[in-house]
Amino acid sequence: MRPHYERQCARSILLSKLPDNTTHADITETVRGGQLLDIYLRSNDRTAAVSFLLAADARAFYDHVKRHDLYINHKRVDVRWNDRQFILPGHVASKVGIGATRNLVIRRCDPGFTEQGIKDDLEHIHNLVVIKVEFLGGSCYIKTNSVHNAMFARSCMMSRAKYKGSKIDWDVDECDQPFSPTSQPKPRHQAPTNSRTNGGAMTNRFNLLDIDDDGDALSSPEFGAAKKTMLAA
């Protein structure tokens, strides 16, 4: 029996106050704790919505960064529940149930394939971000920003004669691994250790329901308004 995944749940977390020039790769190299469905980066606002497949993984990630903070490119970022939650379409859930992820691997890769050539083949797919293309041991590993876009990318490549001699599989999601206990750097300009500084170091933590209204909702149709009951701590 295939696993059942919730269509609507609290799975999307907003990362804000990102460092300038933060990339999708910076986010996927930092976020851990579960498979991701989608990464929606808004560079102009310095925010990113990260949507987990499982609500339990999203909650575990949120709780973890509340205790230990989250750093991207050595800068502490703010983390809160997103005000719009990713809704998992049924056809995507079905594919995830048989192994679909946001990453692909082309096996028996033609030696003539290049990173730019693969990106050019996929550039027509709306909202697809090819985060990384890497060639290892005769295979080509492609990391993307979302499962549903990776599904389109895989179908597109399988329909082209260029890839007929290859096998295109789903690859593992690097975010679907345990938290690293040493992943967070120490804050710079750290004050000398004493009882007074330690006592007030963890004040003013994340406010779960302090959601700024920037007047611009996420444009993806898979996002729907979250219920406040889903966001209760």
RAZI-V94822 format. One record per residue. N is the residue number from 1. SS is DSSP state (H for helix, E for strand, C for the rest). NEAR is the number of other ideal C-beta (glycine too) atoms within 12 Angstrom. D_LAST is the distance of its C-alpha to the last C-alpha in Angstrom with 1 decimal. Layout:
n: <N N>
ss: <SS SS>
near: <NEAR NEAR>
d_last: <D_LAST D_LAST>
This chain:
n: <1 2 3 4 5 6 7 8 9 10 11 12 13 14 15 16 17 18 19 20 21 22 23 24 25 26 27 28 29 30 31 32 33 34 35 36 37 38 39 40 41 42 43 44 45 46 47 48 49 50 51 52 53 54 55 56 57 58 59 60 61 62 63 64 65 66 67 68 69 70 71 72 73 74 75 76 77 78 79 80 81 82 83 84 85 86 87 88 89 90 91 92 93 94 95 96 97 98 99 100 101 102 103 104 105 106 107 108 109 110 111 112 113 114 115 116 117 118 119 120 121 122 123 124 125 126 127 128 129 130 131 132 133 134 135 136 137 138 139 140 141 142 143 144 145 146 147 148 149 150 151 152 153 154 155 156 157 158 159 160 161 162 163 164 165 166 167 168 169 170 171 172 173 174 175 176 177 178 179 180 181 182 183 184 185 186 187 188 189 190 191 192 193 194 195 196 197 198 199 200 201 202 203 204 205 206 207 208 209 210 211 212 213 214 215 216 217 218 219 220 221 222 223 224 225 226 227 228 229 230 231 232 233>
ss: <C C C C C C C C C C C E E E E E C C C C C C C H H H H H C C C C C C C E E E E E E E C C C C E E E E E E C C H H H H H H H H H H H H H H C C E E C C E E C E E E E C C E E E C C C H H H H H H H H C C C C C E E E E E C C C C C C C H H H H H H H H C C C C C C C E E E E E E E C C E E E E E E C E H H H H H H H H H H H H C C H H H C C C E E E E C C C C C C C C C C C C C C C C C C C C C C C C H H H H H C C C C C C C C C C C C C C C C C C C C C C C E E E C C H H H H C C>
near: <5 13 15 15 30 24 22 25 30 36 41 44 47 44 41 32 23 33 23 14 15 30 24 36 26 29 40 34 22 38 41 29 32 30 38 45 48 48 47 35 32 24 18 13 21 24 34 40 41 48 47 40 38 29 29 19 34 40 26 23 38 34 22 26 33 22 17 24 25 39 30 36 21 18 24 25 30 29 38 32 42 39 31 34 38 44 30 35 25 18 19 29 28 20 27 35 20 16 22 37 39 43 38 43 30 38 23 18 31 22 13 13 30 16 21 12 24 34 23 17 30 34 16 14 24 17 27 33 31 34 34 27 31 23 22 15 12 16 23 36 31 42 38 41 40 43 42 37 36 41 32 28 41 35 21 25 34 21 14 23 11 22 29 14 18 27 19 35 25 30 30 19 36 26 38 27 19 14 23 17 10 9 22 22 18 16 15 10 6 12 13 9 11 11 9 10 14 13 10 11 17 14 9 9 20 28 16 25 16 17 22 17 9 17 7 13 20 31 13 28 15 30 28 25 18 33 16 15 13 27 29 12 17>
d_last: <32.5 30.4 26.6 24.5 21.7 19.2 20.5 17.4 13.8 11.0 13.4 14.2 13.3 15.3 17.4 19.2 22.0 23.6 27.1 30.0 31.4 28.4 29.3 27.7 29.2 27.5 24.1 25.1 26.6 23.4 20.5 20.4 18.7 19.6 21.9 21.4 22.4 22.8 22.9 23.5 24.9 25.9 28.2 29.2 25.6 24.9 21.7 20.9 18.6 18.2 17.6 17.4 19.2 16.7 13.0 12.9 14.6 12.4 9.3 11.9 13.2 10.2 9.6 13.4 14.0 11.7 14.0 17.2 17.1 18.6 22.3 24.4 28.1 27.6 25.4 21.8 19.7 16.5 13.6 10.9 9.9 13.2 14.0 16.4 15.6 18.6 20.3 22.3 25.9 27.7 30.5 28.3 26.4 29.9 31.0 28.0 28.8 32.2 31.2 30.5 28.6 28.7 31.6 35.2 38.2 41.8 44.0 47.8 47.2 50.4 51.5 52.0 48.4 46.9 43.5 44.6 46.3 43.1 41.1 44.0 43.9 40.2 40.1 40.6 37.2 35.0 31.8 32.7 32.3 34.3 32.6 35.2 38.4 39.9 43.0 43.2 45.9 47.1 43.7 41.7 37.9 36.0 32.4 30.9 27.8 26.8 27.7 29.2 31.4 32.5 33.6 35.8 37.1 38.1 39.9 41.7 43.0 44.0 46.1 48.0 51.3 50.2 47.7 49.8 50.8 47.2 44.4 41.0 38.1 34.3 33.4 30.4 27.3 27.3 23.5 23.3 24.0 22.4 21.0 24.0 23.8 26.2 24.9 23.7 26.7 27.1 26.8 30.3 32.2 30.6 31.7 33.8 31.8 31.9 29.9 29.3 27.9 25.7 24.2 22.8 22.1 18.3 17.7 16.2 13.5 11.4 10.0 7.2 9.2 12.5 14.2 17.9 20.2 23.0 24.7 25.0 22.8 23.0 26.4 25.9 26.4 23.9 21.0 19.8 17.6 13.9 12.7 10.1 9.0 8.6 6.2 3.8 0.0>
